[in-house]
Amino acid sequence: MIGETAMGTVRDSSGAFGAPAVMRGQSTGRQSAGGARRVLTLRQKRGLVIGATVVVLAAILLACWNYLPGIYAWLADSSVLHAYVAEHAVLSRLAVLGMNALQIMLAFLPGEPIELASGYAFGFWEGTALCLVASAVASSAIYGMVRLFGWKVVGLFFDRKQFERYAWLRDARRLELIMLVIFLIPGTPKDFLTYFAGLTRMRFAPVLAITTLGRIPSIVTSTVAASAFGSGDYTVAIAAVVVACLLALVGGFACKRFEAHVRE
């Protein structure tokens, strides 16, 4: 199915996806010109998606501008926020689930603010659970869309340079295990890898497990920090932030070493 999409990939005899034609250098002059036109179209589409999101967020901010001081004071009082959450139990949880899933699908949006909000509003355990459920929902939707539309979807958010960085995974003998290791390393581009997984030979169940459970380390550090801050335990909150930063630095270094080792 992937070989039938417009992303320019093919399947080999084992069913694995091949590199895009642009990467293999097999395109003719006419194909190259067509590819340039497609890239331009993807950039335009990506610009429209990002532009529409910015406009919507700006409109919301302007509409709420006069209420921002009151909203800030309300959010700063964790007891009032928790009372509101308890009063609107279903709606508040659906809102957090929706925002978290949307953030993952719109990969250019950062996930940490939503994770922090989940931990602050619902505490560590429930905040973590909500983030994981949202991740499962978003990952399922992304996998399905990428399988159906291929690079037409992926290209809305990512350049082929990012694809080329992880293209070596298509030849990995233990693809699922390697993908899980990369996901567990803090600081790796998890939203990109969620889209990337749909371009590989991986089945849905392993992708769902990896993209959901692999987010636990990054989610936990955020929800722990926010939950501790909401309860007034600032020492734990600061410690969680420091640990998250250290994990991101170490994770980035470990990821590069891991990629170099696997390629060898």
C-alpha positions in Angstrom: 0.0 0.0 0.0 2.8 2.4 0.8 4.3 1.8 -2.6 1.1 3.1 -4.1 1.2 6.5 -2.4 2.6 9.7 -3.8 5.5 9.7 -1.4 7.6 7.8 -4.0 8.5 4.8 -1.9 8.5 1.2 -3.1 8.3 -2.2 -1.4 11.0 -4.8 -1.9 10.3 -8.6 -2.0 10.3 -8.8 1.8 7.6 -6.2 2.1 9.8 -3.5 3.5 9.5 0.0 2.2 12.3 1.4 0.0 13.9 4.8 0.2 12.1 7.6 -1.7 13.2 7.9 -5.3 14.7 11.3 -4.5 17.0 9.6 -2.0 18.0 6.8 -4.4 18.9 9.3 -7.2 17.0 7.4 -9.9 14.7 10.2 -11.0 14.9 11.5 -14.5 15.0 15.2 -15.3 11.3 15.3 -15.8 10.7 13.4 -12.6 13.0 15.8 -10.8 11.0 18.8 -12.1 7.8 17.1 -11.0 9.3 16.4 -7.6 10.2 20.0 -7.2 6.6 21.0 -7.9 5.4 18.5 -5.4 7.8 19.8 -2.7 6.6 23.3 -3.4 3.0 22.1 -3.0 3.8 20.4 0.2 5.4 23.5 1.6 2.4 25.5 0.7 0.1 23.0 2.4 2.4 23.0 5.4 2.3 26.8 5.5 -1.5 26.7 5.4 -1.7 24.3 8.3 0.8 26.2 10.4 -0.8 29.6 9.4 -4.3 28.4 10.2 -3.2 27.1 13.6 -1.4 30.4 14.4 -4.5 32.4 13.4 -6.8 30.3 15.5 -4.5 30.5 18.6 -4.1 34.3 18.1 -7.9 34.7 17.8 -8.4 32.8 21.0 -5.7 34.8 22.8 -7.3 38.1 21.6 -10.8 37.0 22.6 -9.6 36.1 26.1 -7.2 39.0 26.5 -9.4 40.9 29.0 -9.8 37.7 31.0 -6.2 36.7 31.2 -5.4 38.2 34.6 -8.4 36.4 36.1 -7.5 33.2 34.3 -4.0 33.4 35.6 -5.2 34.0 39.2 -7.6 31.1 38.8 -4.8 28.7 37.5 -2.4 29.9 40.2 -4.7 28.6 42.9 -4.5 24.8 42.6 -7.3 24.2 45.1 -9.8 26.3 43.0 -8.6 24.5 39.8 -9.1 21.1 41.4 -12.5 22.1 42.6 -13.4 23.1 39.0 -12.1 19.8 37.7 -14.1 17.9 40.2 -17.3 19.8 39.3 -16.7 19.3 35.5 -15.2 15.8 35.7 -16.1 14.5 32.2 -15.7 17.8 30.3 -12.3 18.7 31.8 -10.9 15.3 31.0 -12.2 15.2 27.5 -10.7 18.7 26.9 -7.3 17.6 28.1 -7.5 14.4 26.0 -8.5 16.4 22.9 -5.7 19.0 23.3 -3.1 16.4 24.0 -4.1 14.3 21.0 -4.2 17.4 18.7 -0.8 18.4 19.9 0.7 15.0 18.8 -1.1 15.1 15.4 0.1 18.7 14.8 3.7 17.7 15.3 5.1 21.3 15.3 3.3 22.0 18.6 5.3 21.3 21.8 3.9 18.6 24.0 5.3 19.6 27.4 2.8 22.4 28.2 -0.1 19.9 27.8 1.7 17.3 29.9 2.4 19.8 32.6 -1.2 21.0 32.6 -2.4 17.3 32.9 -0.1 16.8 36.0 -1.1 20.1 37.5 -4.9 19.6 37.1 -5.2 15.9 37.7 -2.2 14.9 39.7 0.6 12.5 38.8 -1.2 9.2 38.2 -4.3 10.5 36.4 -2.4 13.1 34.5 0.0 10.5 33.2 -2.9 8.1 32.3 -4.6 10.9 30.4 -1.5 11.6 28.4 -1.0 8.0 27.6 -4.6 7.6 26.4 -4.3 10.7 24.2 -1.0 9.3 22.8 -2.7 6.0 21.9 -5.6 7.8 20.2 -3.3 10.2 18.2 -0.8 7.5 17.3 -3.7 5.3 15.9 -5.0 8.2 13.8 -1.5 9.1 12.5 -0.7 5.5 11.6 -4.0 5.1 9.7 -3.6 8.4 7.8 0.1 7.7 6.8 -0.9 4.2 5.6 -3.6 5.7 3.5 -1.9 8.8 2.2 1.8 8.2 2.7 4.1 11.2 2.2 1.2 13.5 1.4 0.5 13.5 5.2 4.1 13.3 6.5 5.2 16.0 4.2 2.8 18.5 5.8 5.0 18.6 8.9 8.4 17.2 8.0 11.1 17.7 5.4 12.8 14.8 3.6 16.0 15.6 5.5 14.4 14.3 8.7 13.3 11.2 6.8 16.8 10.6 5.5 18.2 10.8 9.0 16.2 7.7 10.1 16.0 6.0 6.7 18.5 3.4 7.9 15.8 2.0 10.1 14.1 0.4 7.1 16.9 -2.1 6.9 17.0 -2.8 10.6 16.6 -6.5 11.3 14.9 -5.9 14.7 13.0 -2.8 13.7 10.5 -2.8 16.6 13.1 -3.2 19.3 15.3 -0.4 17.8 12.3 1.9 17.4 11.4 1.3 21.1 14.9 2.1 22.3 14.9 5.3 20.3 11.5 6.2 21.7 12.6 5.6 25.3 15.5 8.0 24.9 14.5 11.5 26.1 15.0 14.2 23.6 14.4 12.2 20.5 11.7 13.6 18.0 8.9 11.3 19.1 6.2 13.0 17.0 8.3 12.6 13.9 8.9 8.9 14.7 5.2 8.4 15.1 4.7 9.5 11.6 7.8 7.7 10.4 6.5 4.4 11.7 3.7 4.4 9.3 6.2 4.5 6.4 7.9 1.3 7.6 6.9 -2.4 7.5 5.8 -2.3 11.2 2.3 -3.5 12.0 -0.2 -1.5 13.9 0.0 -3.2 17.3 3.8 -2.8 17.8 3.6 0.8 16.6 0.8 1.6 19.0 2.7 0.0 21.9 6.0 1.7 21.1 4.5 5.2 20.5 2.4 5.0 23.6 4.6 3.3 26.2 7.8 4.9 24.8 6.5 8.3 25.9 6.3 7.3 29.5 9.8 8.7 30.6 9.1 12.2 29.1 5.5 12.3 30.3 6.4 11.2 33.9 9.0 13.9 34.4 6.4 16.5 33.3 3.5 15.2 35.3 5.7 14.7 38.4 7.0 18.3 38.2 3.5 19.8 37.7 1.8 17.7 40.3 4.5 18.6 42.9 4.2 22.3 42.0 0.4 22.2 42.4 0.7 20.6 45.8 3.4 23.1 47.0 6.3 20.6 47.0 8.6 22.9 45.1 11.7 20.9 45.9 10.4 17.8 44.1 9.1 20.1 41.2 12.6 21.6 40.7 14.3 18.2 41.0 12.0 16.8 38.4 12.7 19.7 36.0 16.5 19.2 36.5 16.2 15.5 35.9 14.2 16.1 32.7 16.9 18.5 31.4 19.7 16.1 32.2 17.8 13.2 30.6 17.3 15.3 27.5 21.0 16.1 27.2 22.2 12.6 28.0 19.4 11.2 25.7 20.5 13.3 22.8 24.1 12.1 23.1 23.0 8.5 23.6 20.8 8.6 20.6 23.6 9.8 18.3 25.9 7.0 19.6 23.2 4.5 19.2 22.5 5.5 15.6 26.2 5.3 14.8 26.5 1.9 16.4 23.5 0.4 14.6 24.6 1.8 11.2 27.9 0.0 11.7 
